[in-house]
Amino acid sequence: MSEIVDVKITSDESVAVVAFKAASISDVEGIATASKQIKEFVDEKRPNRLIFDFGGVKFFSSLVLGVLLEIQSKLMMYNGEVAISAINPQLHKVFRITNLDKIFKFFPDSQSAVREVSC
C-alpha cells in the first residue's frame, strides 16, 4: 500500500510554493505521484520562482532530491529558479554533503523566501 505524499501548491503571479504536508517523504509511489502533480503545475503555469517548503518534514528519500533537480532543470529552461524554505537542519546536511546547497537558495521560512525571490 502506497503512502500519500500530500503537497499543497499555491501561487501568485510569478511565485509558487509547494508545501509538503507529511513528516516523512519516503514512499516511491507517493513521491512519483507528487512529482507528477508538481511537473504538471510547472508545465501549465510556468512559474518564474518555485519554493519548496519543507516545514514539518523530518525525513525524505533521496528520490526527493531527484525531483528537486528535475524541477530546477525545467525552470532553468525559461530562467526560473527553485528555492527551499523551512528545512530541518538534519535534512539541510544532505544538501551540503551532496553539494546541492550550491544549487538551491535556502530560506528560514516560506514567507521570507517569497519576499526575497519576488524582488
N, C-alpha and C positions, 0 to 999 in steps of 0.2 A: 504494500500500500504506500503510495507516494505522499509525501509531506507537502502541504501547501506552503509555497514561498510567496506570501502576500506582499505586493508592492502597491503603493499609492502614488500615482503620478499627478502632480499639479503643475500648472504653467500659467504664465502671464507673458504676453508679448514675446520676449526673446529668452527668458529664463524658465527652465523646467526643473522640478525637484522630484526625484524618485526616492521615496521613503520606504525602506524595508520595515515590515511590520512583524518580524519574528526575532527571537533571541538567538536562534541557530538557523543558519542557512547552509544546509549540507545535502539535502536530497537532490539527486541528479535530475529526476523528472521535474521536481518543483523548480529547480534552477532553470531548466530548459524552458519551462512554461513562462516563468518570469522574464527570461531573456527574450523570448518571442514577443511578449507584451511590450517590453521596452523598445525593441527594434521596430515594431510596428508603429509605436508612438513617434519614434525618431524619424522614420521614413515618411510618415504622414505630416507631422508638424514642423520638422526640421528646426529644432530649437538651436539658437546660437550658443547657449550655455546650458549645460545639464549638470545638476548637482545630485550626487548620490548621498543620501542622508542615512548614516548607519547608527543613528541614535537608538540605543536599546539592543543592538546586535552584539552578542558576546562571542560568537563563533561563526566562521564561514569557511566553506570548502574552497580549495584553490580554483575550482571552476568559476567562482565569482570573479577572481582576478581576470580570467579569460573574458568574461562578459564585459568587465570594465574596459579592457583593452580593445575589444571589438567595437564597443560603442564609441570609445575615444577615436578610433580609426575612422568610423563613419562620420563623426562630427568634423574631423580634420579635413575631410574632403571638401567642406564648404567653410573652412576657417572657424569652426565651432570649437568649444573646449569642454572638458569634463573636470569637475571639482568634486571633492569629497568632504563631507561635513560630519561632525559628531562621532568620529571613530574612536572606539575603545583604544586606550594606549597599548594594550597587548596586541590588538589587530594592526595597529599602526606599525609595530615592529616588523610585521610581514612585508609591508611596503618598503621599509628601509632595507631589510635583508635582500629583497629581490630588486632593489634599486628603482622600484616603481614610485618611490617618493620624489624622484626627479622628473617624473612624467605628469603627475597629478598635483594640483594645488589642494591644500588641506585647510579647513576652517573649523573652529571650535563648535559651531552650530549652523543650522541651515539659514537662519536669519542673517548672520554675518556673511555667509557665503553668497547669498542673494544680493546683499548690499554691495559687496566687493566686485562680483562678476558683472553686475549691472552697469558699472561705471565704464 
